[in-house]
Amino acid sequence: MSYDYQQLRKDCDEIVKRFGFVSLFSIGESVMEKKLLCLQVGTGRKKLFINGAHHGLESLTAAFICRFLSEYAAAIDSGKTLFGYDVRALAARTTLFAVPMVNPDGVDIAAHGIDITNPYHRKLISTVGIHSFHKVWQANVRGVDINHNYNAGWRVVEARPGPSRYSGPYSESEPETKAIVRFVREEQFDMLLAFHSQGGEIYYDYDGKMNPISQELADRFAAVSGYIPAHPEELASFGGCKDWFIEEFGKAGFTIEVGHGTNPLPPEMLEDIYRENAPIILCALERA
């Protein structure tokens, strides 16, 4: 069964119920008024922001982030190490903020289709020209690809709304994008990791721009994960969350393409994705 917004809410509620030192709040709402949930762990002065599921077919990134947060909080609570890291020391030095599912409407459409009672049902079908959304839907409910909607080299890719690659009528046109941008500006994070699927690659620059430590960190992330540092090309090279973060703040931002295969990746891959990517977050916490 696909990981969806309902499961995300359950997982987030369970984490904060088990661990009183984890905070849960909303940074905004999607087009369909689903809360963009954020979990906060740690008390450190430095701040790391991670996010997932910008795309409807990539809900396994949200499942991974929740799995990581649960294991991270449990290790803090027990005083045990996690992948060899002293997590209590990390949490005292760096505060972690996580929005596991940036695009909850798109995730639910990819998982369940779009119900006839949905006010966007008729408009979306007539605009997009398809009736089956399973295995194709990456965009939000307005047919905008959120990870092409940030103000970093924004430009039109597809001419109209669709399953993917339509960057919107203008940059930051979507409430999901606006919420992330506003939150990042408010918190002034020291580093950002955006988790996508798939390919086992680590993107660390934007249009030739990067923080001086970005390549070194990408190499370290590669060493702990087995992934490959890479430069984004063509459609992956503009309008994304980490692109905007690098462009606006000049800090280290990364897109992590988790796993290998075809989206949507099967739930059975969660354990491998956790094992490969948890050390990346821990390394980022150490270096933020």
Backbone torsions as a table, in degrees:
resi	resn	phi	psi	omega
1	MET	NA	137.3	-177.6
2	SER	-68.5	146.9	175.2
3	TYR	-76.3	125.9	-176.2
4	ASP	-129.9	-174.9	-175.4
5	TYR	-65.5	-37.8	178.3
6	GLN	-60.2	-42.5	178.5
7	GLN	-67.2	-37.2	176.4
8	LEU	-58.4	-47.0	-180.0
9	ARG	-60.0	-41.9	179.0
10	LYS	-62.7	-44.9	-178.8
11	ASP	-64.0	-43.3	179.7
12	CYS	-64.2	-43.6	178.7
13	ASP	-62.0	-39.0	-179.7
14	GLU	-66.7	-39.5	-179.9
15	ILE	-63.2	-47.8	-177.7
16	VAL	-72.2	-26.7	176.6
17	LYS	-69.6	-40.1	-178.0
18	ARG	-75.3	-34.4	-172.2
19	PHE	-127.0	105.7	-175.3
20	GLY	-66.5	-15.6	-178.9
21	PHE	-89.4	1.1	176.4
22	VAL	-98.1	129.8	179.7
23	SER	-101.7	146.2	177.1
24	LEU	-128.9	129.7	178.4
25	PHE	-153.6	172.8	-180.0
26	SER	-109.5	139.3	177.9
27	ILE	-100.4	-1.3	-178.8
28	GLY	159.3	-166.0	-178.4
29	GLU	-134.9	154.8	175.1
30	SER	-79.2	178.4	176.0
31	VAL	-55.2	-41.9	-178.9
32	MET	-87.0	16.7	174.3
33	GLU	65.2	29.5	169.4
34	LYS	-83.3	136.7	-178.2
35	LYS	-70.3	134.9	174.8
36	LEU	-86.7	97.0	-170.5
37	LEU	-77.1	139.6	178.6
38	CYS	-130.4	133.1	175.7
39	LEU	-108.1	140.0	-178.4
40	GLN	-126.1	129.5	-180.0
41	VAL	-135.1	133.3	175.4
42	GLY	109.2	167.4	-177.3
43	THR	-130.1	7.3	-173.4
44	GLY	-73.2	159.5	-179.5
45	ARG	-71.0	-36.9	177.6
46	LYS	-74.2	151.6	-175.4
47	LYS	-131.0	128.5	175.1
48	LEU	-114.6	133.3	178.1
49	PHE	-115.6	125.8	174.6
50	ILE	-121.8	149.4	177.3
51	ASN	-148.6	163.3	-179.1
52	GLY	-148.6	176.3	175.0
53	ALA	51.7	48.7	165.8
54	HIS	-65.0	-25.8	-175.8
55	HIS	-116.2	144.9	-174.6
56	GLY	-59.0	-36.6	-177.1
57	LEU	-82.5	0.2	-172.4
58	GLU	-111.6	36.1	-176.8
59	SER	-66.3	-19.5	179.2
60	LEU	-64.6	-23.2	175.2
61	THR	-67.1	-35.0	176.2
62	ALA	-68.2	-42.3	177.5
63	ALA	-61.1	-40.7	178.8
64	PHE	-63.6	-46.2	-178.0
65	ILE	-61.0	-42.3	178.0
66	CYS	-65.9	-39.2	176.7
67	ARG	-61.4	-44.4	179.4
68	PHE	-62.1	-46.1	-177.4
69	LEU	-61.4	-38.7	178.4
70	SER	-63.9	-45.6	179.8
71	GLU	-68.6	-38.6	179.7
72	TYR	-64.0	-47.5	179.6
73	ALA	-64.3	-38.7	179.2
74	ALA	-63.8	-39.4	179.2
75	ALA	-68.6	-38.2	175.7
76	ILE	-62.1	-45.0	-177.1
77	ASP	-62.7	-40.1	-175.1
78	SER	-89.9	-17.4	-176.1
79	GLY	82.1	7.9	178.8
80	LYS	-81.8	160.9	174.7
81	THR	-82.9	161.0	177.1
82	LEU	-130.8	115.7	-175.0
83	PHE	52.1	35.6	177.3
84	GLY	85.4	-1.4	-178.9
85	TYR	-95.3	139.4	173.2
86	ASP	-79.7	94.3	-170.6
87	VAL	-72.7	-26.9	175.4
88	ARG	-63.8	-38.0	176.7
89	ALA	-67.4	-40.5	177.9
90	LEU	-62.3	-44.6	-177.3
91	ALA	-68.1	-27.0	177.1
92	ALA	-76.8	-22.8	-176.7
93	ARG	-99.0	-34.6	-173.4
94	THR	-134.7	130.5	175.4
95	THR	-92.1	131.1	-179.2
96	LEU	-102.0	128.4	173.8
97	PHE	-116.6	135.2	-176.8
98	ALA	-137.4	126.4	169.1
99	VAL	-110.5	96.4	-173.2
100	PRO	-66.0	-30.1	-173.5
101	MET	-133.8	94.9	-179.4
102	VAL	-72.3	-29.3	-173.2
103	ASN	-122.7	68.7	-176.2
104	PRO	-64.9	-34.4	178.0
105	ASP	-63.1	-46.1	-179.7
106	GLY	-64.2	-39.2	178.0
107	VAL	-60.9	-45.4	-178.5
108	ASP	-68.1	-35.3	176.7
109	ILE	-65.1	-44.5	179.5
110	ALA	-64.1	-34.3	-177.2
111	ALA	-81.5	-39.3	-168.8
112	HIS	-125.0	-1.9	-172.1
113	GLY	78.6	-169.1	-179.8
114	ILE	-123.5	121.1	-173.9
115	ASP	-71.1	149.2	-178.7
116	ILE	-63.0	-22.9	178.0
117	THR	-78.4	-12.3	178.6
118	ASN	-68.2	127.6	-177.7
119	PRO	-61.2	-17.2	179.0
120	TYR	-94.3	-1.3	-173.8
121	HIS	-57.8	-59.4	-176.0
122	ARG	-63.0	-45.0	-178.2
123	LYS	-62.6	-42.3	-177.1
124	LEU	-66.6	-44.5	179.9
125	ILE	-64.8	-42.2	-179.3
126	SER	-69.6	-33.7	-178.8
127	THR	-77.0	-44.7	-173.6
128	VAL	-84.0	-32.8	178.0
129	GLY	82.2	19.0	175.9
130	ILE	-129.1	156.4	179.1
131	HIS	-113.9	-19.4	179.5
132	SER	-109.6	123.6	-174.0
133	PHE	-106.8	-9.3	-179.8
134	HIS	-64.3	139.2	175.0
135	LYS	66.4	9.0	178.0
136	VAL	-131.7	-21.4	-165.5
137	TRP	-86.9	115.4	178.2
138	GLN	-110.2	-24.5	-171.0
139	ALA	-80.0	-179.1	172.3
140	ASN	-85.0	-172.6	-173.7
141	VAL	-71.2	-14.3	175.4
142	ARG	-94.7	6.6	177.8
143	GLY	77.8	22.6	178.7
144	VAL	-104.2	129.4	175.3
145	ASP	-78.2	105.4	-172.6
146	ILE	-60.2	-34.9	-177.8
147	ASN	-80.6	10.8	165.6
148	HIS	-118.7	10.0	-172.6
149	ASN	-103.0	-0.8	179.4
150	TYR	-81.1	156.6	-176.0
151	ASN	-85.7	72.4	176.7
152	ALA	-146.5	92.9	-175.7
153	GLY	65.1	26.7	-177.4
154	TRP	-55.1	135.8	172.6
155	ARG	-160.7	161.3	-178.6
156	VAL	-73.5	129.4	175.0
157	VAL	-103.3	-68.7	173.1
158	GLU	-91.2	151.4	-173.6
159	ALA	-77.9	-21.1	-176.1
160	ARG	-147.6	167.3	179.7
161	PRO	-55.7	147.4	-179.2
162	GLY	-169.0	-172.1	-178.2
163	PRO	-62.4	-30.3	-179.9
164	SER	-160.7	163.2	169.0
165	ARG	76.4	-6.4	172.3
166	TYR	-80.0	118.2	-171.2
167	SER	-86.9	3.2	177.9
168	GLY	95.6	170.4	-179.9
169	PRO	-70.6	-23.6	176.5
170	TYR	-165.2	165.1	-178.4
171	SER	-65.2	143.6	-179.9
172	GLU	59.0	34.6	178.9
173	SER	-77.6	-20.6	-171.7
174	GLU	-99.2	144.7	-178.7
175	PRO	-62.2	-30.8	178.7
176	GLU	-65.6	-45.0	178.4
177	THR	-64.2	-46.7	-179.8
178	LYS	-57.5	-40.7	-179.0
179	ALA	-63.4	-44.7	179.7
180	ILE	-64.1	-46.4	-178.6
181	VAL	-60.7	-46.2	-180.0
182	ARG	-62.2	-43.7	-178.8
183	PHE	-64.0	-44.7	-179.7
184	VAL	-64.7	-40.0	178.5
185	ARG	-66.2	-38.0	179.2
186	GLU	-66.3	-43.2	-172.4
187	GLU	-88.5	-21.5	178.1
188	GLN	54.5	59.0	-177.0
189	PHE	-64.0	151.4	178.9
190	ASP	-85.5	-23.2	-178.9
191	MET	-157.4	153.3	-180.0
192	LEU	-135.0	136.9	172.5
193	LEU	-124.5	121.1	176.2
194	ALA	-108.9	118.3	-176.7
195	PHE	-95.0	127.1	177.1
196	HIS	-128.9	176.4	170.3
197	SER	-138.4	143.5	14.2
198	GLN	-142.8	178.3	176.4
199	GLY	138.2	-13.2	179.0
200	GLY	62.4	42.2	-178.5
201	GLU	-126.4	157.3	179.9
202	ILE	-125.4	111.8	177.2
203	TYR	-94.8	131.5	-172.3
204	TYR	-133.2	3.6	177.6
205	ASP	-133.4	168.2	175.3
206	TYR	-139.6	116.2	177.0
207	ASP	54.2	38.1	-179.8
208	GLY	81.5	-0.8	-179.5
209	LYS	-99.7	142.3	175.0
210	MET	-165.0	157.7	171.7
211	ASN	-68.6	148.3	-178.3
212	PRO	-55.0	-27.3	-178.2
213	ILE	-92.9	-2.1	-171.2
214	SER	-62.3	-45.1	-177.9
215	GLN	-66.9	-40.6	176.9
216	GLU	-59.5	-43.5	179.6
217	LEU	-66.9	-40.5	177.5
218	ALA	-59.2	-39.3	177.5
219	ASP	-65.5	-38.3	178.0
220	ARG	-67.8	-42.6	177.2
221	PHE	-60.4	-40.4	178.9
222	ALA	-62.7	-40.0	-177.3
223	ALA	-65.2	-35.7	-177.1
224	VAL	-88.2	-15.5	-175.2
225	SER	-111.6	-24.9	-172.5
226	GLY	85.3	3.3	177.6
227	TYR	-81.4	176.1	-174.6
228	ILE	-118.6	125.3	171.9
229	PRO	-63.3	137.5	-175.4
230	ALA	-149.9	162.1	174.8
231	HIS	-103.6	128.6	179.3
232	PRO	-65.7	146.6	-179.4
233	GLU	-128.2	151.6	174.0
234	GLU	50.4	-117.7	-172.8
235	LEU	-65.4	-21.5	-179.0
236	ALA	-87.1	5.5	-168.4
237	SER	-108.0	12.2	179.2
238	PHE	-160.4	160.0	173.5
239	GLY	73.6	4.8	-176.3
240	GLY	-92.7	169.4	-178.0
241	CYS	-61.9	-50.8	-178.5
242	LYS	-69.8	-28.9	175.6
243	ASP	-60.2	-49.5	-179.8
244	TRP	-63.4	-40.9	-179.5
245	PHE	-61.3	-44.6	178.1
246	ILE	-65.4	-45.1	-177.6
247	GLU	-61.9	-46.1	-173.6
248	GLU	-80.9	-37.5	-171.4
249	PHE	-110.9	-17.9	-177.9
250	GLY	67.7	17.9	-179.9
251	LYS	-98.3	174.5	-177.5
252	ALA	-76.1	118.3	177.1
253	GLY	-129.2	145.3	-173.9
254	PHE	-139.6	142.6	164.8
255	THR	-105.7	124.9	178.9
256	ILE	-109.1	115.6	177.7
257	GLU	-92.4	102.1	-172.0
258	VAL	-83.8	147.8	171.1
259	GLY	70.3	178.8	179.3
260	HIS	-138.0	144.5	178.7
261	GLY	135.9	-146.8	-179.2
262	THR	-122.4	133.7	176.4
263	ASN	-70.0	142.3	-3.2
264	PRO	-77.5	134.8	177.1
265	LEU	-66.6	144.6	-176.6
266	PRO	-71.2	149.1	179.2
267	PRO	-55.6	-27.3	-179.1
268	GLU	-63.4	-15.5	-179.5
269	MET	-84.6	-4.8	-174.6
270	LEU	-57.6	-42.1	-177.8
271	GLU	-63.1	-44.6	178.3
272	ASP	-64.1	-41.6	-179.7
273	ILE	-64.7	-40.2	176.1
274	TYR	-61.3	-47.4	-177.8
275	ARG	-63.7	-36.1	-179.1
276	GLU	-77.1	-35.3	-169.0
277	ASN	-104.9	-21.7	175.5
278	ALA	-56.5	-43.3	178.2
279	PRO	-63.6	-26.5	176.3
280	ILE	-64.2	-47.2	179.9
281	ILE	-63.5	-43.0	-179.9
282	LEU	-62.8	-41.5	176.4
283	CYS	-63.0	-40.3	178.0
284	ALA	-64.5	-40.3	176.9
285	LEU	-61.3	-38.1	-179.7
286	GLU	-68.2	-34.8	-173.6
287	ARG	-103.2	-3.2	-174.2
288	ALA	-55.5	NA	NA
